[in-house]
Every structure is written in structure tokens, then in C-alpha cells.
């Protein structure tokens, strides 16, 4: 150790206890030697005269002259010294002492590994666990560094050492270096500071001569020096397994005596009590060698095993764990008692106390190791638990943040639906993709069901300042505020763009097919075709433009600033000619009426028509026109109809026909109109008012007609035009062009025309819908006429496969039954009830029953198809055997007619029909025939679901019972006035209901959370005041679509999977959410994932 490392006595030597107590606690008393001259702990002064004790302590056990004293060499640790001895141990703090506690002198050779092992064991013997070593022992290989002079380095080490340990061997006896080191020590130090350790035996003391025997392997410098026979430590038996036991020479004999009298053989290494030794830090691999010094066998040999214990999991107790040097060989083991025999004089302690201190330090180390392992285990468990808690809290925080973000997006989407439908759809998609919860699902559903006539958005990239549509409605052209022209073919999905003259576009026009486009910006005009772009009327102030249906002619209205007249210019693009005429007024609109005429309208209402050839005037309205102020002009795309909107009324005139044209009018709310569009047939007008486009029919006379449709979802709507017909429109909203289709009843559903369904009278009897077991076929049985139409089902689309008709036309419809993928029909005939194959018409079974019981309201096959269960129109529940023709009645409702609803379990185990009281609902066990009432009150719809029985009460609430109708599981709130149609998805997660106002309602059956509502197609042949009572509903087998059918109306398919809703929203929006549209973008956060991510 360094100079501030004292010798620790540990808990084994406690100077604060009385000497008697310490001695008794050890169970042994100090041993007095009869040979005073052989005591290595005595100083030279002890031999020459009486001892003078350093201090006097009374004792009743042993003489004070025979007991050592305590001296404190450091502030913490006492050092045991023999009486009269000088300080010879390691240096204490603040003391100046030798640099080494001992110097090992040996000869390099076959015993190098044993010498290294001895050095390490002596340094580490009885050391505290927190120190790397207890003594500092010099050894050339471990302590010397490269130097220009070898002997001066060794001499300095000898001068700095307190003891000399001589390792004798035959080679050491003949080594000049060992002899020189011993000679130096005897010349400068006392021989009483010299310890002898025999490595290969060969030591003997001649009692007669009082010196080493002639055959003793000792250096010449050591002969004739020692006045008495020394006690040496014999390690000669430690060169390999099975060697002789180490011993120490006994005075007066040539036979060696072991240092430990109880040990007769060398102690082998015990894996549980020894630890591997390693190279001391600072030791070079090659060591410091003198002349003719042999190679170090440690470099090529096996590691040396020391006697210290190896404690699993303990911290390293020597420097080898740090340096990573190789250990000593396994066959070199130095017992603890031999190590203590060498280390005791160096430490100034008796051997037995040092061994006890070593054992105490070992036990203390093991206790500390256990404590440390326990603490580390507790800390590890605590850290793992804290980490799991932290990870859980982090995940919970992330989940809460995700849910909060998704709900914020959902709330913003719902709030933006009336005024910014484009952004609302994207926010709803982003919210649902962020977290799928009832709020985001409902917001997404509302986004795709809002504005049912919406087709999609076209994005121009800048504010749209002008708008036109082709005559066929396939192409839409927009002029932007930054001077660009954008052309969309929305039916073919293409987009083209060109640069005008860089100024705001005032007006734009297109031909019949959209291939020729003309635009005016007040200073010049641009004609854009498929092949080229050309500039016209540069410097002539063109303000309005028109293109003939063929695209060969372009008409421009030039308006000079401050002028009171307009100039009409017509350019023939095919011939390259131009006609120009000055008009009497300033006109605000221009349009081609066919290829031969041009119609113009004044800003105050007067209009006139001129011929293309010569630009002569053909007709006009004179001064009759619009009222004073506050009106909005409008003209059809072909110029045949003109009009204005004021005071909530639309008034139009025809520019062709008799001199006194008929007036057509329509009513809109009393709000100023930003734009007015008139269809080419003059039958409809579209008025943009405060973001809402209202389409009204125009009928002769002055009596206004009601609004046909209101197109909402865009707050900034300043332009609207008809695009190719009275049912398609285009409008502008900021940077977007919005397309509308009035024939589209919903963006969510698709309708299929079924003649038999549309011709049914809506007298309150709904049609029947039944899917095949595979879900690839759908059978639709009309309510009246007994016509069954079969459709193929693929990806939510229906295609008609076959159509068949029953025998009795005026009877109620047949019940479709699927036997695998084969369809059969159960219905009445003239002899009773029969089962017919739908494809071949072959009768499969017949049952002679009364006519009242032949009208089956519900039927289902059970037990492999050999038996059918049916509920008749009288409420009777019966079973029908298809092989024997046997009919067994299980339940009968009082009265002759049952007006309630019925349902049969899919496994045929039970059925629901009317109660015996005639007012409620009863469950009938089809195996035993036992019946019991289910709840109270009449039902308007019943259906068996995956979890049980669902009953819609006429009073409004929806009840979920167990499958046998004995226990009420939950009750969901009503939806107003229920119409009766009821369906549950195959997984039991969604229930669909129909209100009396024609809206379908989707609700989560498990939680009662509303999903959304959507309007059903209006039945055009409705004859009943409550046509929605004649609506049937059924989910597809995969549960992704809902099929609805209304008598007198249409068959419709509605996607109920949110993934389909997301695709609809993204297709309609045509883009993804941008940072500018995302409120979080202002805070630096990116927009959430939406359509293109």
C-alpha cells in the first residue's frame, strides 16, 4: 500500500476492551518462547539488557513483560508492535517511513510463479475489503520499471524496505544478484529484519557449527552471519499437486518441521475458500530483469491460485480484477498459515492474531458483500418497479394525450361541418387515426354523411376569381387571383394548368367539351386549347369572355375605363378573323346562344341578342328589367334565360320565344344573394346566400316554389354555375371548386333500382331480406306480388342474378330460405303451405294447413333442414317436418290476427312472438313448447343478436335480454318515434334502427354510444302517411355493410366500417391536412396523420 495505508487490526483486536477480556475472548493466551534469541519480534536492545517497557499496564493473567503494547500509527487503526520494537509496518497517515514493507530477493527460474503468488498473498493477507492490499512488497518483476541502471534501482528499493524476504533455492544460492542483495542488507540493516523462505528444500542448520549446513542452498553472504538458528518457512512442497507438505526447519535436526504443527501435507485450493490471484497494477508484462535474467514463466504458464476465498457476486479484492491480468496456475496453492508466518513479522502482529484478523476480514467482507448484494437487489427491484411504474405512467400519459388530441380533432371537425366541410373531413380522419374511440368514430361518421349531394373538392392553389363549366359537365375551368387557369376533367381524373398574363382573372368560359377555354383579366384575353395558348385583345381591356359550343368562336366584351359603351369583339379561331362593334350600353354578361347568336345582358336587366355574322341586333328587352338596387343578375350558360334575385324571390325570363316572355319564379330566404345560376332548360335556379346554395324550381307564374335542396358546408361561396344539366353544379369556396350532384341521395350509400320494390304499395308491409350462409347471395322478396330477386354481393356492391314470381299474386310475399347456396321459397298456395325450389320451381314439401296459418311471417330451418320453424300471421308458432309433412303447433296467440313482430333463433332453439295476454312479447322454447313473457309492453321490432335478444319497444327504449329472454342485460335510450325496422351486426357490436322521419340510427349495442344518423332514400311511390314502417334492414355476413329496402323506394347499401368512411372522406377532400389548416401548426407541431399518410 501507499504511505497512508496503515495496518488494520479490525474487530479482532479491540484496544478499548480490557486485556483480560480480550485474551479470554480469544480462548488462548500468549505463548512465551524459551529461546529468547529466536524471537523475531524482539529488538537488538532486548538481547543486550533488561527490557524497559514503553508503558505499564496492570494485569492479573500474564506478566507485562510478556505482553505487547498498542501504538497508534494512524488516526484510525492501531498497529501491534512487539515490546521494544520499532515501527516497521506500513506507513501511517502523516508519517515518514520506508516505501516498501518488504523486499523479496529471489532467483529467476522455475519458482517464479510461486514467488509471485507469495508476494500477492502477503500483500493481500488480512486486508480490509475496501483496500487493494495491506502491505507493499517489492518484487523486481512487479515493481521495477525500465531504467538505464538496474542495481541503483534495486538499491533504492532495498533502502526503502523495512524487511528482506529471501527465497532460497539451489539457483538462488548461486545467483550473484541474490548474494549481492543479501550482502547489501547485512551491511546496512540488521539481520533480525531478514526472513528466510525455502522454495525447494535444501536448507539445514548445523548445530555444531552454529551455521548453515554445508549443503544448505543459501547465498554465501548469509553464511556465518546469523548467531542463532532462524525459523524459516518451507514452501518446497508447493510446486505441484502431490508434492511434499511445506515445512519449517526444527532447531537441532536436519529434518524439516512444518510451520503449522497440525499440518502434515500441503493444503490444496478449495474453490469455496480461495480466489485467483492476479498481477499487481503497475507490473509490466515482461518485468524488470538483470543480466542473463531468464524469461518470466508467468507469461506463458497457467495462473497462480491463491488461498483467498472467491465470493460469488463480491466486488474485486485485488488489482487483478481491474487490470485483467492472468491468475497464477491452479497447482500453486499457498496455505493461509504459511502466508501468515511470512506476513506476521511484516505486520508486527503475532501469527495467530493475524490469522484471526484474516478470518474476521473475510467474514466482514462476506457480510459486506451480502449487505451490498441485498442493497443492490433491493435497489434493482425498486428501480425495476419504479421503471415499470414510470413506463406505465408514460404510456398512460401518452394514451391520455393521444385520446385528448383525438377528441380535440373530433370536436373541431364537428364544429367545422357547417362552414368548412373540406377541413372538417380531414380533421375527422386525423382524429380517428389518432385514436379510435366513440367520439372520433361519431365525428368521422358525421363528416361523411354531411352534405349528401357533395361530389368532391378541386383545389386550385389560389383564390378562385372566375368559374365556368363545359356544356357536357365533364370539365370545370377556374381562373385564379394569381393569374392562372386550371382545368379539371373530374370524370377522367385529370388536372391541367397554364399561366395567364399574371393578373387576376375576371371572367372565364369553356366550349361544349371544355377543350377550348377563354379568359379575360381587364387588360388582355387568353385562349387556351389542348395544343396551344394565345393572347388576344392586348391593350383593349377585355372584361367578359364567351366560347361557342364548337370552340371555334370566342366573344369578348371590351370595357374601357370611364366609357359608357362596351365593344363586342368576335374572334374566329379557325379562320383567324375578328369582328368588332361598339354597343349602346355597358353589358355585364355574355354567352353564345348556339353557333349563330350571342346574348348580352345589361347590369340593370335589359338584354339583347346579336347575330354572329355582322354582329347585327336580333332581339332585346328594351328598358324593362330589374328593380332598383339590391339584386343579383343571372344568365344560363346558353343565354336563353336571364333573371335576377331580390327580396327572397328569383325571377327569370326567356330570351327566345314570343315578344312577351313568360315569367318563372322561385322562393329563397330573404337574404342577399352573392351569385345566381339558371339551368339551360330554365327549370331550376341556384342561389348562393351566406355560404348556402339553395336550388329552387322555376315554375310559370308569380307563385314561388319551395326549395328543392340546400347545399351547405362552405362559408365562403361567391360563385355557382350549372355544370351540364339541371342536377349538377359547381361552386367556389376560397381556393377550392366544389362539385355537387342533386341526384345523389348520400355520399355514404349506393342505391340499386329494383322494379318490383319500387312498384310495391307502401301499406305498412316491409319487404324481406335474407343473406345466404356464405354471404355471397342476397334474396329480396317484395311485400306484394311475391317476387323474389336474387343479387350477388361483392365488396358492398349488388348485382342482380335472378328474379322469380310466386303462384298467388295477391298473397303476401314468400319467405326466402337458403339451403346452403340454394334458395327456396316458403309460402301459401291453393292447397295450404308449400316449399318450392326457387331455381327449378320444384315443390320440395307441402303441408295442408288452414289458409290463415299458411301466411308465414317468419321461418327458419333447424336440425339439418329436415324441420322448419315458422311463425304465422296469427302469431302461432309451429314446426314443419319436410319429410313427413307433419305440423306441430307449439304456441298460439289469442285472437285471429297477430300484428306484432316475430324472430327465430339461428339455432332453432327458440322464437319470439306475441304473449298469451295478447299485449306483450313472449319467448317460446321450441324444444319443450314452454312460453314466458319477456318484459312489458308491445314491441315494434325484435331480433336475435349474438349476445341475446334485442327488443325495440313502441314506447322508445331498446332492451337487450339474454338469449332466452329471462334477464334484462341493459336498456338503451330511444331514438324518438321508431318505425319498426331493426338489425344487429353479426358481431353484436352495432344496432341499426329507423325513425319515423326516415333516418337510420346506428348505435353501439354494448355501450349505447351513438354512432350517427343518415337519411334513407325517399320512396317515390309512397302511399302511406308512414312509409318508413315498410322498411327492412339486414347486415351483411361480414358486418361491414348495412342493406336497407323500403317498399315503393330503392334498395341501398351503406358501409358501416370506419375504414370505408375514411376512404370516402379522403376521396371527397382530394388531399391531406396541411400545417396551415391544423391549429397545432401555430405552436410548431406537425399536423396529425390524415389521408396521405
Secondary structure, 3 states (H helix, E strand, C coil): CCCCCCCCCHHHCCCCCCHHHHHHHHCCCCCCCCCHHHCCCCCHHHHHCCCCCCCCCCCCCCCHHHCCEEEECCCCCEEEECCCCCCCCCCCCCCCCCCECEEEECCCCCCHHHHHHHHHHHHHCCCCCCCCCCCCEECHHHHCCCCCCHHHHHHHHHHCECCEEEEECHHHHCCHHHHHHHHHHHHHCCHHHEEEEECCCCCCEECCCCEECCCCCCCHHHCCCCCCCCCCEECCCCCCCCCCCCCEECCCCCCEECCCCCCCCCCCCCCCCCCECCCCCCCCCCCCCCCCCCCCHHHHCCEEECCCCCCCCCCCCCCHHHHCCCCECCCCCCCHHHHHHHHHHHHCCCHHHHHHHHHHHHHHHHHHHHHHHHHHHHHHHHHHHHHHHHHHHHHHHHHHHHHHHHHHHHHHHHHHCCCEHHHHHHHHHHHHHHCCCHHHHHHHHHHHHCCCCEEEEEECCCCEEEEEECCCCCEEEEEECCCEEEEEECCCCEEEEEECCCCCCCEEEECCCCCCEEEECCCCEEEECCCCEEEECCCCCEEEEEECCCCCEEEEEECCCCCCCCEEEEEECCCCEEEEEECCCCEEEEEEECCCEEEEEECCCCEEEEECCCCCEEEECCCCCCCCCCCEEEECCCCCEEEEEECCEEEEEECCCCCCCCCEEEECCCCCCCEEEECCCCCEEEEEECCEEEEEECEECCCCCCEEEEECCECCCCEEEECCCCCEEEEEECCEEEEEECCCCCCCEEEECCHHHHCCCCCCCCCEEEECCCCCEEEEECCECCEEEEEEEECCEEEEEEEEECCCCCCECCEEEEECCEEEEEEEECCEEEEEECCCCCEEEEECCCHHHHCEEEEEEEHHHCEEEEEECCCCEEEEECCCCCEEEEECCCCCCCCCCCEECCCCCEEEEECCCCCCEEEEECCCCCEEECCCCCEEEEEECCCCEEEEECCCCEEEECCCCCCEEEEECCCCCEEEEEEECCCCCEEEEEECCCEEEEEECCCCCEEEEEECCCCCCCCCCCHHHHEEEEECCCCCEEEEEECCCCEEEEECCHHHHHHHHHHHHCCCCCCCCCHHHHHCCCCCCCCCC
